[in-house]
């Protein structure tokens, strides 16, 4: 939409941006960010749909509503840095879609979403600077109009003050206005909040892509890449080190080294062979889990460079066979890393970072499978990048609905010494997981009873965390599906805890 052709639409967007900023002040400023953030995002999505109802390629209203609901669903489940990030990316894709600015293909979508997000900080200042360039004399706000309104408001205030003196009823109404309270609301942080929110809202109501975006290429087009790959490399050192013969020898050496590592892992992790004296399975797992992932990533980079689409090495059957073998060994290597980490978790419990490591290793394993698929199907690196981005997006979106705090707490409790003779339970970390860990804490407390200093301290901490959670839910803005489920659990009596409220 151009300023020049639709000043009325621009005025409507300005009004909508102001209303959404006021709604954000009521819903978000110094308030719990749970259902309030979802409501604000839903209002913004509704405004996006309203202003792009008749785009170049209009879509059914029901489809737009479904897409908006899918974009905002992570915020309804729970508000966290992950869900906010995912919802922001989904909303960016949504507004570009309804405004017909999204192109097909994962790479094109990612490029346009990134370009749109990069324009957000400067979108509002840039558009304000362009307000003076409206067609002809039909400007939205003229300097003369502002002057006339200033005079009218100033004299109007004088007349109201005089009527307040002359009329007791008007004077009473004026006495009810607390001017000091109004000015107290206008603190620096609130004004900064308004400015930031207004800029963000305006960018989503009037989405634009940077002018340099069409020239920005993540990948060289495949015909050009194949032509470059088929060029004869210059003779000399480069051809000796990176030629087909060198890559073939390197793959043979790498396969032998990886085979040795795979055999050792198979013997110690699956075969039950005793470790050297003084080395525990936990230490063995901890020393190798992350290093093996780095090894697999380096191997993947080498495969991508060695088998560029259309290159001589990519067409050689021996090279392709060795690459398939090596990729399979890398996949086994990642599975071994996952098993190592599982052994380490059995010894030292589960944490957020170890959950993230499991997810990361799963993504690496999927990436290796996709690399092998790219080679077998003769696809481009752009296809490989898009497939990995789709996989990552799906994992992040689904993760927004997973209660990791509860999973970690229940795992640590069920594998603790208090339950089945496992590792020592880390009470400090368990309590640091927040109120979502309360059901798991109840399990172990009901098992231990109310005896012992640790149990009594944990019981007091549990009730304190539950009371804080209930107090927070007194504000309706703190509602979410995850909080709702926990509140329903806390309303149920516990066999041990029902009669042990701390005095």
C-alpha positions as CSV (number, residue, x, y, z in Angstrom):
1,X,0.0,0.0,0.0
2,X,1.4,3.4,-1.0
3,X,1.1,6.6,0.9
4,X,0.3,8.3,-2.3
5,X,-2.8,6.2,-3.2
6,X,-4.6,5.5,0.0
7,X,-4.3,8.2,2.7
8,X,-7.6,7.0,4.3
9,X,-6.1,3.5,4.7
10,X,-3.0,5.0,6.3
11,X,-5.2,7.0,8.7
12,X,-7.0,3.8,9.6
13,X,-3.7,2.0,10.2
14,X,-2.5,4.9,12.4
15,X,-5.7,4.7,14.5
16,X,-5.4,0.9,14.7
17,X,-1.7,1.2,15.8
18,X,-2.7,3.7,18.5
19,X,-5.5,1.5,19.8
20,X,-3.2,-1.6,19.8
21,X,-0.6,0.4,21.7
22,X,-3.2,1.4,24.3
23,X,-4.3,-2.2,24.5
24,X,-0.7,-3.3,25.0
25,X,-0.3,-0.8,27.9
26,X,-3.4,-2.3,29.6
27,X,-2.5,-5.9,28.9
28,X,1.3,-6.0,29.1
29,X,3.0,-3.1,30.8
30,X,4.2,-4.2,34.2
31,X,1.7,-7.1,34.1
32,X,2.1,-10.9,34.0
33,X,2.8,-12.0,30.4
34,X,0.6,-15.1,29.9
35,X,-2.9,-14.9,28.4
36,X,-2.5,-11.2,28.2
37,X,0.3,-11.5,25.5
38,X,-1.9,-14.0,23.6
39,X,-4.8,-11.6,23.6
40,X,-2.7,-8.7,22.4
41,X,-1.1,-10.9,19.6
42,X,-4.7,-12.0,18.6
43,X,-5.8,-8.4,18.4
44,X,-2.8,-7.6,16.3
45,X,-3.5,-10.6,14.0
46,X,-7.1,-9.5,13.7
47,X,-6.0,-6.1,12.5
48,X,-3.6,-7.7,10.0
49,X,-6.5,-9.7,8.6
50,X,-8.8,-6.7,8.4
51,X,-6.3,-4.5,6.6
52,X,-5.3,-7.2,4.1
53,X,-8.8,-8.7,3.4
54,X,-8.6,-7.7,-0.3
55,X,-5.0,-8.4,-1.2
56,X,-3.7,-9.4,-4.7
57,X,-4.4,-13.0,-3.8
58,X,-7.2,-13.0,-1.2
59,X,-7.7,-16.1,0.8
60,X,-10.8,-17.3,2.7
61,X,-11.4,-15.7,6.1
62,X,-11.6,-19.0,7.8
63,X,-8.2,-20.0,6.5
64,X,-6.7,-16.8,7.7
65,X,-8.2,-17.4,11.2
66,X,-6.8,-20.9,11.3
67,X,-3.3,-19.8,10.3
68,X,-3.4,-17.0,12.9
69,X,-4.5,-19.5,15.6
70,X,-1.7,-21.9,14.7
71,X,0.8,-19.0,14.9
72,X,-0.4,-17.9,18.3
73,X,-1.1,-21.3,19.8
74,X,2.4,-21.5,21.5
75,X,1.5,-18.3,23.5
76,X,-1.8,-19.8,24.7
77,X,0.0,-22.9,26.0
78,X,2.8,-21.0,27.9
79,X,4.8,-17.8,27.5
80,X,8.5,-18.4,27.4
81,X,11.4,-17.0,25.4
82,X,11.0,-20.0,23.0
83,X,7.2,-19.6,22.5
84,X,7.6,-15.8,22.0
85,X,10.3,-16.3,19.4
86,X,8.3,-19.0,17.6
87,X,5.1,-16.9,17.7
88,X,6.9,-13.8,16.4
89,X,8.4,-15.7,13.4
90,X,5.0,-17.3,12.7
91,X,3.2,-13.9,12.8
92,X,5.9,-12.5,10.5
93,X,5.2,-15.3,8.1
94,X,1.5,-14.9,8.5
95,X,1.4,-11.1,7.8
96,X,3.7,-11.6,4.7
97,X,1.3,-14.4,3.6
98,X,-1.9,-12.4,3.9
99,X,-0.3,-9.4,2.2
100,X,0.9,-11.6,-0.7
101,X,4.6,-11.0,0.1
102,X,5.6,-14.5,0.9
103,X,7.1,-16.7,-1.8
104,X,7.0,-20.5,-2.1
105,X,10.0,-22.5,-0.9
106,X,11.6,-22.7,2.5
107,X,14.6,-20.7,1.5
108,X,12.5,-17.9,-0.1
109,X,10.3,-17.8,3.0
110,X,13.2,-17.6,5.4
111,X,14.8,-14.8,3.3
112,X,11.7,-12.7,3.3
113,X,10.9,-13.3,7.0
114,X,14.4,-12.3,7.9
115,X,14.2,-9.2,5.6
116,X,10.9,-8.2,7.1
117,X,12.2,-8.5,10.7
118,X,15.2,-6.4,9.8
119,X,13.0,-3.6,8.7
120,X,11.0,-3.4,11.9
121,X,13.3,-0.9,13.8
122,X,13.2,1.7,11.0
123,X,9.8,1.2,9.6
124,X,7.9,3.7,11.7
125,X,10.5,6.5,11.5
126,X,10.8,6.0,7.8
127,X,7.1,6.2,7.3
128,X,6.8,9.3,9.5
129,X,9.4,11.0,7.3
130,X,7.4,10.2,4.2
131,X,4.1,11.7,5.5
132,X,5.0,15.0,3.9
133,X,5.1,13.3,0.4
134,X,1.4,12.6,0.1
135,X,-0.2,13.2,-3.3
136,X,-0.9,16.9,-4.0
137,X,-2.3,18.8,-1.1
138,X,-4.2,15.9,0.4
139,X,-1.9,15.4,3.4
140,X,-3.1,13.5,6.4
141,X,-1.9,16.2,8.8
142,X,-1.1,19.7,7.7
143,X,0.8,22.3,9.7
144,X,-2.1,24.7,9.3
145,X,-4.5,22.1,10.7
146,X,-2.3,21.4,13.7
147,X,-2.0,25.2,14.4
148,X,-5.8,25.6,14.2
149,X,-6.4,22.6,16.5
150,X,-3.8,23.9,19.0
151,X,-5.6,27.2,19.2
152,X,-9.0,25.5,19.6
153,X,-7.8,23.2,22.3
154,X,-6.1,26.1,24.2
155,X,-9.1,28.4,24.2
156,X,-11.4,25.5,24.9
157,X,-9.4,24.7,28.1
158,X,-9.7,28.3,29.2
159,X,-13.5,28.3,28.7
160,X,-13.8,25.0,30.6
161,X,-11.8,26.5,33.5
162,X,-14.1,29.5,33.6
163,X,-17.2,27.4,33.5
164,X,-15.8,25.3,36.3
165,X,-15.7,28.5,38.4
166,X,-19.1,29.6,37.3
167,X,-20.9,26.3,37.5
168,X,-20.6,24.2,40.7
169,X,-21.5,20.9,38.9
170,X,-18.7,21.4,36.3
171,X,-16.4,22.4,39.1
172,X,-17.2,19.2,41.0
173,X,-16.5,17.1,37.8
174,X,-13.2,18.9,37.4
175,X,-12.2,18.2,41.0
176,X,-12.5,14.5,40.3
177,X,-9.7,14.7,37.8
178,X,-6.4,13.9,39.5
179,X,-3.9,15.7,37.3
180,X,-0.9,14.5,39.4
181,X,-2.0,10.8,39.0
182,X,-2.2,11.3,35.3
183,X,1.3,12.7,35.1
184,X,2.6,9.9,37.4
185,X,1.5,7.4,34.8
186,X,3.7,9.1,32.2
187,X,7.1,7.8,33.4
188,X,10.0,7.3,31.1
189,X,9.7,3.5,30.9
190,X,6.0,3.7,29.9
191,X,6.8,6.2,27.2
192,X,9.6,4.0,25.9
193,X,7.2,1.0,26.0
194,X,4.7,2.9,23.9
195,X,7.3,3.9,21.3
196,X,8.7,0.4,21.0
197,X,5.2,-1.2,20.8
198,X,4.0,1.4,18.3
199,X,7.0,0.7,16.1
200,X,6.4,-3.0,16.2
201,X,2.7,-2.8,15.6
202,X,3.1,-0.4,12.7
203,X,5.5,-2.7,11.0
204,X,3.1,-5.6,11.2
205,X,0.1,-3.5,10.0
206,X,2.1,-2.1,7.1
207,X,4.6,-4.9,6.2
208,X,7.4,-4.0,3.8
209,X,10.5,-5.8,2.5
210,X,13.8,-4.1,2.1
211,X,14.7,-3.0,-1.4
212,X,17.9,-5.0,-1.4
213,X,16.1,-8.3,-0.7
214,X,15.8,-9.4,-4.4
215,X,19.6,-9.1,-4.8
216,X,20.3,-11.2,-1.7
217,X,20.9,-14.8,-2.5
218,X,21.5,-17.5,0.1
219,X,22.6,-19.9,-2.6
220,X,24.0,-19.6,-6.1
221,X,21.4,-20.8,-8.7
222,X,22.0,-24.5,-9.5
223,X,22.9,-24.0,-13.3
224,X,25.5,-21.5,-12.3
225,X,26.8,-23.7,-9.4
226,X,27.1,-26.7,-11.7
227,X,28.9,-24.6,-14.3
228,X,31.3,-23.4,-11.7
229,X,31.8,-26.9,-10.3
230,X,32.7,-28.3,-13.8
231,X,35.4,-25.7,-14.4
232,X,38.8,-27.3,-14.4
233,X,40.7,-26.4,-11.2
234,X,44.1,-24.7,-11.7
235,X,46.9,-27.2,-11.6
236,X,49.3,-27.1,-8.7
237,X,48.9,-27.2,-4.9
238,X,45.1,-26.7,-4.9
239,X,44.5,-29.6,-7.2
240,X,46.8,-31.8,-5.3
241,X,45.1,-31.2,-2.0
242,X,41.4,-30.8,-3.0
243,X,41.3,-32.8,-6.2
244,X,39.3,-36.1,-6.7
245,X,42.2,-38.3,-5.8
246,X,42.9,-36.4,-2.6
247,X,39.2,-36.6,-1.6
248,X,39.1,-40.3,-2.3
249,X,42.1,-41.0,-0.1
250,X,40.8,-38.8,2.6
251,X,37.5,-40.7,2.6
252,X,39.3,-44.0,2.9
253,X,41.3,-42.7,5.9
254,X,38.3,-41.1,7.6
255,X,36.2,-44.3,7.2
256,X,39.0,-46.3,8.9
257,X,39.3,-43.9,11.8
258,X,35.5,-43.7,12.3
259,X,35.2,-47.5,12.1
260,X,37.7,-47.8,14.9
261,X,35.7,-45.3,17.0
262,X,32.5,-47.2,16.2
263,X,34.0,-50.5,17.2
264,X,35.2,-49.1,20.5
265,X,31.8,-47.6,21.3
266,X,30.1,-50.8,20.4
267,X,32.4,-52.8,22.7
268,X,32.1,-50.5,25.7
269,X,28.5,-49.1,25.4
270,X,26.7,-52.1,24.0
271,X,29.0,-55.1,24.3
272,X,29.5,-54.8,28.1
273,X,33.4,-54.8,27.9
274,X,34.9,-53.5,31.2
275,X,36.4,-50.0,31.1
276,X,40.0,-49.4,32.0
277,X,40.7,-49.1,35.8
278,X,39.6,-45.8,37.3
279,X,37.3,-44.9,34.4
280,X,33.5,-44.9,35.0
281,X,30.8,-45.1,32.4
282,X,29.7,-41.6,33.5
283,X,33.2,-40.1,32.8
284,X,33.4,-42.1,29.6
285,X,30.1,-40.7,28.5
286,X,30.8,-37.1,29.6
287,X,34.1,-36.9,27.8
288,X,32.8,-38.0,24.4
289,X,29.2,-36.9,24.0
290,X,29.7,-33.4,22.8
291,X,33.1,-33.9,21.1
292,X,31.5,-36.6,18.9
293,X,28.8,-34.2,17.8
294,X,31.5,-31.6,16.7
295,X,33.2,-34.5,14.8
296,X,29.9,-35.3,13.0
297,X,29.3,-31.7,12.1
298,X,32.8,-31.3,10.7
299,X,32.3,-34.5,8.7
300,X,29.0,-33.2,7.3
301,X,30.7,-30.0,6.2
302,X,33.4,-32.0,4.4
303,X,30.8,-34.1,2.6
304,X,29.0,-31.0,1.4
305,X,32.2,-29.5,0.1
306,X,33.5,-32.8,-1.4
307,X,30.2,-33.6,-3.2
308,X,29.1,-30.3,-4.6
309,X,26.2,-30.7,-7.1
310,X,27.6,-31.3,-10.6
311,X,31.2,-31.7,-9.5
312,X,33.5,-34.5,-10.8
313,X,33.7,-36.0,-7.3
314,X,29.9,-36.1,-7.1
315,X,29.8,-38.3,-10.2
316,X,32.4,-40.8,-9.1
317,X,30.9,-44.0,-7.8
318,X,33.8,-44.8,-5.5
319,X,33.6,-41.4,-3.9
320,X,29.8,-41.7,-3.5
321,X,30.1,-45.1,-2.0
322,X,32.7,-44.0,0.5
323,X,30.6,-41.0,1.4
324,X,27.5,-43.2,2.0
325,X,29.6,-45.4,4.3
326,X,31.1,-42.5,6.1
327,X,27.7,-40.8,6.5
328,X,26.3,-44.0,7.9
329,X,29.2,-44.1,10.4
330,X,28.5,-40.5,11.4
331,X,24.8,-41.4,12.0
332,X,26.0,-44.3,14.3
333,X,28.4,-41.8,15.9
334,X,25.5,-39.5,16.8
335,X,23.4,-42.4,18.2
336,X,26.5,-43.2,20.3
337,X,26.6,-39.7,21.5
338,X,23.0,-39.9,22.5
339,X,23.7,-43.1,24.4
340,X,26.7,-41.5,26.1
341,X,24.6,-38.6,27.2
342,X,21.9,-41.0,28.5
343,X,24.5,-42.7,30.6
344,X,25.6,-39.4,32.0
345,X,22.1,-38.3,32.8
346,X,21.5,-41.6,34.6
347,X,24.5,-40.8,36.8
348,X,24.0,-37.0,37.3
349,X,20.2,-36.4,36.6
350,X,18.5,-34.4,33.9
351,X,18.8,-30.6,33.3
352,X,17.6,-28.1,30.7
353,X,21.0,-28.1,28.9
354,X,21.0,-31.9,28.7
355,X,17.5,-31.9,27.2
356,X,18.7,-29.3,24.7
357,X,21.7,-31.5,23.9
358,X,19.3,-34.5,23.2
359,X,17.3,-32.3,20.9
360,X,20.4,-31.0,19.2
361,X,21.8,-34.5,18.7
362,X,18.5,-35.6,17.2
363,X,18.7,-32.6,14.7
364,X,22.2,-33.5,13.8
365,X,21.2,-37.1,13.1
366,X,18.3,-35.9,11.0
367,X,20.7,-33.6,9.1
368,X,23.0,-36.5,8.3
369,X,20.1,-38.4,6.9
370,X,19.1,-35.4,4.8
371,X,22.6,-35.1,3.5
372,X,22.6,-38.7,2.3
373,X,19.1,-38.1,0.8
374,X,20.5,-35.0,-1.1
375,X,23.3,-37.0,-2.6
376,X,21.1,-40.0,-3.5
377,X,18.4,-37.9,-5.0
378,X,20.8,-35.4,-6.7
379,X,19.2,-32.4,-5.0
380,X,20.8,-29.0,-4.5
381,X,22.2,-27.4,-1.4
382,X,19.2,-25.1,-1.4
383,X,16.9,-28.1,-1.1
384,X,19.1,-29.4,1.8
385,X,19.0,-26.1,3.6
386,X,15.2,-25.9,3.2
387,X,14.7,-29.4,4.5
388,X,16.8,-28.7,7.6
389,X,15.0,-25.4,8.2
390,X,11.6,-27.1,8.0
391,X,12.8,-29.8,10.4
392,X,14.2,-27.2,12.9
393,X,11.0,-25.1,12.6
394,X,8.8,-28.2,13.4
395,X,10.9,-29.1,16.4
396,X,10.9,-25.6,17.8
397,X,7.1,-25.3,17.3
398,X,6.3,-28.6,19.0
399,X,8.8,-27.8,21.8
400,X,6.6,-24.8,22.7
401,X,3.9,-27.3,23.9
402,X,6.3,-29.5,25.9
403,X,6.4,-28.9,29.6
404,X,10.2,-29.4,30.0
405,X,10.2,-28.3,33.6
406,X,7.7,-31.0,34.6
407,X,9.5,-33.7,32.5
408,X,12.9,-32.9,34.1
409,X,11.4,-32.9,37.6
410,X,9.6,-36.2,37.2
411,X,12.6,-37.8,35.6
412,X,14.9,-36.7,38.4
413,X,12.5,-37.7,41.1
414,X,11.7,-41.2,39.5
415,X,15.4,-41.9,39.1
416,X,16.5,-40.6,42.5
417,X,17.8,-42.6,45.4
418,X,14.6,-41.7,47.4
419,X,12.5,-43.6,44.8
420,X,14.5,-46.6,43.4
421,X,18.0,-46.3,44.7
422,X,19.4,-44.1,41.9
423,X,21.4,-40.9,42.1
424,X,21.1,-38.4,44.9
425,X,18.2,-36.0,44.3
426,X,19.3,-32.4,43.7
427,X,16.7,-30.6,45.7
428,X,18.1,-27.1,44.9
429,X,17.8,-27.7,41.2
430,X,14.4,-29.3,41.6
431,X,13.0,-26.2,43.3
432,X,14.7,-23.9,40.8
433,X,12.4,-25.4,38.1
434,X,9.5,-23.3,39.4
435,X,5.9,-24.2,40.2
436,X,5.7,-26.7,37.3
437,X,7.9,-29.0,39.4
438,X,5.4,-29.2,42.3
439,X,3.7,-32.4,41.2
440,X,7.0,-34.2,41.0
441,X,8.0,-32.8,44.4
442,X,4.7,-34.1,45.9
443,X,5.6,-37.6,44.6
444,X,8.9,-37.7,46.4
445,X,7.5,-36.1,49.6
446,X,4.6,-38.6,49.7
447,X,7.2,-41.3,49.4
448,X,9.5,-39.9,52.1
449,X,6.8,-38.9,54.5
450,X,7.1,-35.7,56.7
451,X,10.2,-36.9,58.6
452,X,13.7,-35.6,58.2
453,X,15.1,-32.1,57.8
454,X,15.3,-32.3,54.0
455,X,11.6,-33.3,53.8
456,X,10.4,-30.6,56.1
457,X,12.5,-27.9,54.4
458,X,11.2,-29.1,51.0
459,X,7.6,-29.1,52.2
460,X,7.9,-25.5,53.4
461,X,9.4,-24.5,50.0
462,X,6.7,-26.4,48.2
463,X,3.9,-24.6,50.0
464,X,5.6,-21.3,49.5
465,X,6.0,-21.9,45.7
466,X,2.3,-23.0,45.5
467,X,1.1,-19.9,47.4
468,X,3.1,-17.6,45.1
469,X,1.7,-19.4,42.1
470,X,-1.9,-19.0,43.4
471,X,-1.3,-15.3,44.2
472,X,0.0,-14.7,40.7
473,X,-3.1,-16.3,39.2
474,X,-5.2,-13.8,41.0
475,X,-4.4,-11.5,38.1
476,X,-6.3,-12.9,35.1
477,X,-3.5,-11.9,32.8
478,X,-1.4,-14.8,34.2
479,X,-3.7,-17.5,32.9
480,X,-2.4,-20.0,30.4
481,X,-3.3,-23.6,29.5
482,X,-0.2,-24.8,31.4
483,X,-1.0,-22.7,34.5
484,X,-4.6,-23.8,34.3
485,X,-3.6,-27.5,34.4
486,X,-1.3,-26.9,37.4
487,X,-3.9,-24.9,39.2
488,X,-6.4,-27.8,38.7
489,X,-3.8,-30.1,40.2
490,X,-3.2,-27.9,43.2
491,X,-6.9,-27.8,43.9
492,X,-6.9,-31.6,44.4
493,X,-6.0,-32.8,48.0
494,X,-2.8,-34.8,48.4
495,X,-2.7,-37.8,50.9
496,X,0.2,-36.4,52.8
497,X,0.3,-32.7,52.0
498,X,-3.3,-31.9,52.7
499,X,-2.8,-31.7,56.4
500,X,0.7,-30.3,56.6
501,X,0.3,-26.6,55.7
502,X,3.1,-24.8,57.4
503,X,2.1,-22.5,60.2
